[in-house]
Amino acid sequence: MATVKPEAGESSPFDVMAPDRQSAPVVFASPHSGTGYPPRFVNESPLDLLSLRRSEDSFVDELFAAAAGNGMPLLRALFPRAYIDPNREPFELDPDMFEDALPAYANTRSSRVAAGLGTIARIVSSGQEIYPGRLRFSDAAERINGLYRPYHRALRDLLDRTRKAFGCYLLVDCHSMPSVGGPNDPDAGRRRPDVVLGDCFGASCDDAVLAMLDEALTRQGLVVTRNRPFAGGFTTRHYGRPREGLHAIQIELNRGLYMDEALIRPAEGMHALTAKLTAVIEALAAIDPTVLRVK
């Protein structure tokens, strides 16, 4: 197993935990587990680092780390979601956050922007404001060009290589969710299931493929639901084209299973959940590529 590192003198916004040889048509991605907070960003925010970290899918990359040892790559963003979110369109931006006018191609009216959670988020997941004042569009463009675009180029490269080798692919986009729905969520105040699988209500993945992952998780004693409250984000919509044999599933893990949500620390359940997910990863490693290919 190897980790792809930047060239000497350069930094990278991502790394790839890559197998010596890819043996299954599956790619894992963890877009929200990055912890590389720019010091200036932290220093200028009215929030402390712990508050900023509440937007992370903390430790998700660790939970899925067995992928590479089972013949499948895992792409990890190293930058934090509170700084820029790669599970959005590249220019999904709130015009009220900026001093200057946004370009006409920016998507300023999406539901994510309205909620304060665009490509450059206005708030952390707890609803607190990230910035003391307005940004300039050049700030957003720098993050998009320096972090967002390289991450998606790396993901596209992994998927293209997988498709070339196997004639198909399954992208598993790995996330976590608060254990209880927040005040602005449709499931406000209710304990969430262990796992939510999202396939954009059938648009990003064939149902038989989704059912296979559902069964593998359920076999580990995990309670699984589909598409509610999370049906999938930009990544699943953009890369999932099941009629072409290209499948994408978003997986959301209940943070209460494995971490102290207040202190953002691994909890007693971390080892047990890692073992269960490793068994699921092993099941995906044995997937027959013909199941994914166009029928």
C-alpha positions as CSV (number, residue, x, y, z in Angstrom):
1,M,0.0,0.0,0.0
2,A,1.3,3.4,-1.0
3,T,0.4,7.0,-0.2
4,V,0.7,9.4,-3.1
5,K,2.6,12.5,-1.9
6,P,3.2,15.9,-3.5
7,E,6.5,16.5,-5.3
8,A,9.4,18.0,-3.3
9,G,8.8,21.6,-2.4
10,E,5.0,21.4,-3.1
11,S,2.0,20.8,-1.0
12,S,-1.1,19.0,-2.1
13,P,-4.7,19.5,-1.1
14,F,-5.3,15.7,-1.1
15,D,-3.7,12.4,-0.9
16,V,-4.5,9.0,-2.2
17,M,-4.2,5.8,-0.2
18,A,-3.5,3.6,-3.2
19,P,-3.2,-0.2,-3.5
20,D,-0.2,-1.8,-5.1
21,R,-2.7,-3.0,-7.7
22,Q,-6.3,-2.1,-8.0
23,S,-8.3,-5.3,-8.0
24,A,-11.9,-4.1,-7.8
25,P,-13.8,-1.4,-9.7
26,V,-14.5,0.6,-6.6
27,V,-13.1,4.0,-5.5
28,F,-13.6,5.5,-2.1
29,A,-13.5,9.2,-1.4
30,S,-13.5,11.2,1.9
31,P,-14.1,14.9,1.0
32,H,-14.9,16.2,4.4
33,S,-12.3,14.6,6.8
34,G,-9.5,17.1,6.1
35,T,-7.9,19.0,9.1
36,G,-5.5,21.3,7.4
37,Y,-6.8,24.6,8.6
38,P,-4.9,27.7,7.3
39,P,-3.7,29.7,10.3
40,R,-5.0,33.0,8.8
41,F,-8.5,31.5,8.3
42,V,-8.6,30.3,11.9
43,N,-7.1,33.6,13.3
44,E,-9.6,35.8,11.5
45,S,-12.7,33.8,12.3
46,P,-14.8,34.7,15.3
47,L,-15.1,31.0,16.0
48,D,-12.5,28.9,17.8
49,L,-11.0,25.8,16.1
50,L,-13.2,23.4,17.9
51,S,-16.3,25.2,16.6
52,L,-14.9,25.3,13.0
53,R,-14.2,21.6,13.2
54,R,-17.9,20.8,13.8
55,S,-18.4,20.9,10.1
56,E,-15.8,18.0,9.6
57,D,-16.7,14.4,8.9
58,S,-14.0,13.7,11.5
59,F,-12.1,10.4,11.3
60,V,-14.1,9.1,8.3
61,D,-10.9,8.5,6.3
62,E,-9.6,6.4,9.2
63,L,-12.9,4.3,9.2
64,F,-12.4,3.4,5.6
65,A,-8.6,3.1,5.6
66,A,-8.8,-0.6,4.9
67,A,-9.8,0.1,1.3
68,A,-6.2,0.3,-0.1
69,G,-5.2,-3.0,1.6
70,N,-8.2,-4.6,-0.2
71,G,-7.3,-3.4,-3.7
72,M,-9.3,-0.2,-3.9
73,P,-8.0,3.4,-3.7
74,L,-9.2,6.0,-1.1
75,L,-8.9,9.7,-2.0
76,R,-8.8,12.0,1.0
77,A,-9.2,15.8,1.0
78,L,-6.6,17.4,3.4
79,F,-8.3,20.8,3.5
80,P,-11.3,21.3,5.8
81,R,-14.9,21.6,4.7
82,A,-15.4,24.9,6.6
83,Y,-12.8,26.4,4.3
84,I,-14.1,25.0,1.0
85,D,-16.6,22.2,0.3
86,P,-15.8,19.9,-2.6
87,N,-19.2,18.3,-2.4
88,R,-20.8,21.4,-4.0
89,E,-20.7,22.8,-7.5
90,P,-17.5,24.8,-8.0
91,F,-19.1,28.2,-7.8
92,E,-22.1,27.6,-5.6
93,L,-21.8,30.9,-3.7
94,D,-23.8,33.3,-1.6
95,P,-23.5,36.9,-3.0
96,D,-24.2,38.4,0.4
97,M,-20.9,37.0,1.6
98,F,-18.8,39.0,-0.9
99,E,-17.8,42.7,-1.2
100,D,-17.8,42.6,-5.0
101,A,-20.2,41.2,-7.6
102,L,-20.0,37.5,-8.4
103,P,-19.6,36.4,-12.0
104,A,-22.7,35.5,-13.9
105,Y,-21.8,31.8,-14.0
106,A,-22.0,31.5,-10.2
107,N,-25.0,29.5,-8.8
108,T,-26.3,31.9,-6.2
109,R,-29.8,30.4,-5.7
110,S,-29.4,26.8,-4.7
111,S,-30.9,25.4,-1.5
112,R,-27.4,24.9,-0.2
113,V,-26.5,28.5,-0.6
114,A,-29.8,29.5,1.1
115,A,-28.8,27.3,4.0
116,G,-25.4,29.0,4.3
117,L,-23.6,25.9,3.1
118,G,-22.4,26.7,-0.4
119,T,-18.9,26.0,-1.8
120,I,-17.6,28.6,0.6
121,A,-19.8,28.1,3.6
122,R,-21.2,31.0,5.6
123,I,-21.8,29.0,8.7
124,V,-20.6,25.8,10.4
125,S,-23.0,22.9,10.9
126,S,-24.1,24.3,14.3
127,G,-25.3,27.5,12.6
128,Q,-22.5,29.9,13.8
129,E,-21.1,32.4,11.4
130,I,-17.6,31.7,10.1
131,Y,-16.5,35.1,9.0
132,P,-16.5,38.5,10.7
133,G,-17.1,40.4,7.5
134,R,-17.4,40.0,3.7
135,L,-14.9,38.2,1.4
136,R,-13.7,39.1,-2.0
137,F,-14.5,36.9,-5.0
138,S,-10.7,36.5,-5.5
139,D,-10.7,34.7,-2.1
140,A,-13.2,32.2,-3.4
141,A,-11.4,31.8,-6.7
142,E,-8.1,31.1,-5.0
143,R,-9.6,28.3,-2.9
144,I,-11.5,26.8,-5.9
145,N,-8.5,26.8,-8.2
146,G,-6.0,25.7,-5.5
147,L,-8.0,23.1,-3.6
148,Y,-11.4,22.2,-5.1
149,R,-10.2,21.7,-8.7
150,P,-7.2,19.6,-7.9
151,Y,-9.3,17.4,-5.6
152,H,-11.8,16.8,-8.4
153,R,-9.1,16.2,-11.0
154,A,-7.7,13.5,-8.8
155,L,-11.1,11.9,-8.3
156,R,-11.8,12.1,-12.0
157,D,-8.4,10.5,-12.7
158,L,-9.1,7.6,-10.3
159,L,-12.5,7.0,-11.8
160,D,-11.3,7.2,-15.4
161,R,-8.5,4.7,-14.6
162,T,-11.0,2.4,-13.0
163,R,-13.4,2.6,-15.9
164,K,-10.6,1.9,-18.3
165,A,-9.4,-1.2,-16.4
166,F,-12.9,-2.7,-15.6
167,G,-15.3,-1.1,-18.0
168,C,-17.3,0.4,-15.0
169,Y,-16.9,1.9,-11.6
170,L,-18.6,2.3,-8.2
171,L,-17.7,5.5,-6.3
172,V,-18.4,5.4,-2.6
173,D,-18.4,8.9,-1.2
174,C,-17.9,8.7,2.5
175,H,-19.4,11.1,5.0
176,S,-20.7,11.3,8.6
177,M,-23.7,13.0,10.2
178,P,-24.7,14.3,13.6
179,S,-26.4,11.6,15.6
180,V,-29.5,13.7,16.1
181,G,-31.2,15.9,13.5
182,G,-30.6,19.6,14.0
183,P,-33.2,22.3,14.4
184,N,-33.4,23.1,10.7
185,D,-33.4,19.5,9.6
186,P,-36.5,17.6,8.6
187,D,-35.7,15.0,11.3
188,A,-35.1,17.7,14.0
189,G,-34.6,16.2,17.4
190,R,-34.8,12.6,16.3
191,R,-32.0,10.0,16.6
192,R,-30.7,9.1,13.2
193,P,-30.1,5.6,11.9
194,D,-26.6,4.1,11.9
195,V,-26.2,4.6,8.1
196,V,-27.9,6.6,5.4
197,L,-27.2,5.5,1.8
198,G,-27.9,8.2,-0.9
199,D,-28.3,7.5,-4.6
200,C,-30.2,10.7,-5.5
201,F,-33.4,8.6,-5.4
202,G,-32.1,6.2,-8.0
203,A,-30.4,8.7,-10.3
204,S,-26.8,8.0,-9.4
205,C,-26.7,4.2,-8.8
206,D,-28.5,1.1,-10.0
207,D,-30.8,-0.2,-7.3
208,A,-29.2,-3.7,-7.4
209,V,-25.8,-2.1,-6.6
210,L,-27.2,0.0,-3.8
211,A,-29.0,-3.1,-2.4
212,M,-25.7,-5.0,-2.3
213,L,-24.1,-2.3,-0.1
214,D,-27.2,-2.1,2.0
215,E,-27.1,-5.8,2.6
216,A,-23.4,-5.8,3.5
217,L,-23.9,-3.1,6.1
218,T,-27.0,-4.7,7.5
219,R,-25.1,-8.0,7.8
220,Q,-22.9,-6.1,10.3
221,G,-25.8,-5.3,12.5
222,L,-26.1,-1.7,11.3
223,V,-29.5,0.0,10.8
224,V,-29.6,1.4,7.2
225,T,-32.0,3.7,5.5
226,R,-31.9,5.3,2.1
227,N,-32.0,8.9,0.8
228,R,-33.5,10.5,3.9
229,P,-32.4,12.8,5.3
230,F,-29.4,12.7,2.8
231,A,-29.9,11.7,-0.8
232,G,-26.5,12.6,-2.1
233,G,-24.6,15.8,-3.0
234,F,-22.7,17.2,-6.0
235,T,-20.3,14.3,-6.1
236,T,-22.9,11.5,-6.5
237,R,-25.0,13.6,-9.0
238,H,-21.9,14.5,-11.0
239,Y,-20.1,11.2,-11.2
240,G,-23.0,8.7,-11.1
241,R,-24.4,7.6,-14.5
242,P,-25.7,4.1,-13.9
243,R,-27.0,3.6,-17.4
244,E,-23.3,3.8,-18.5
245,G,-22.1,1.4,-15.8
246,L,-20.9,4.3,-13.6
247,H,-22.3,4.2,-10.1
248,A,-22.0,6.6,-7.2
249,I,-23.3,6.2,-3.7
250,Q,-23.1,8.6,-0.7
251,I,-22.7,6.9,2.7
252,E,-23.5,8.8,5.9
253,L,-22.3,7.3,9.2
254,N,-23.9,8.3,12.5
255,R,-21.2,10.0,14.5
256,G,-22.7,8.7,17.8
257,L,-21.4,5.3,16.8
258,Y,-17.7,6.2,16.9
259,M,-16.9,9.6,18.3
260,D,-17.5,12.2,21.1
261,E,-19.4,14.7,19.1
262,A,-18.8,17.6,21.6
263,L,-15.0,17.1,21.9
264,I,-14.4,15.7,18.4
265,R,-12.5,12.7,19.6
266,P,-12.7,9.0,18.8
267,A,-14.9,7.2,21.2
268,E,-15.2,3.6,22.5
269,G,-17.1,2.5,19.4
270,M,-14.4,3.6,16.9
271,H,-12.7,0.2,16.9
272,A,-16.0,-1.8,16.5
273,L,-17.3,0.4,13.7
274,T,-13.9,0.2,11.9
275,A,-14.1,-3.6,12.1
276,K,-17.6,-3.6,10.7
277,L,-16.7,-1.3,7.8
278,T,-13.6,-3.3,7.0
279,A,-15.9,-6.3,6.6
280,V,-18.1,-4.2,4.2
281,I,-15.0,-3.1,2.3
282,E,-13.9,-6.8,2.0
283,A,-17.3,-7.6,0.5
284,L,-17.0,-4.8,-2.0
285,A,-13.5,-6.0,-2.9
286,A,-15.1,-9.2,-4.1
287,I,-17.7,-7.5,-6.3
288,D,-18.2,-8.9,-9.8
289,P,-17.6,-6.1,-12.3
290,T,-20.4,-7.5,-14.5
291,V,-22.9,-6.4,-11.8
292,L,-21.9,-2.8,-12.5
293,R,-21.7,-2.9,-16.3
294,V,-24.5,-1.8,-18.5
295,K,-26.9,-4.7,-18.9
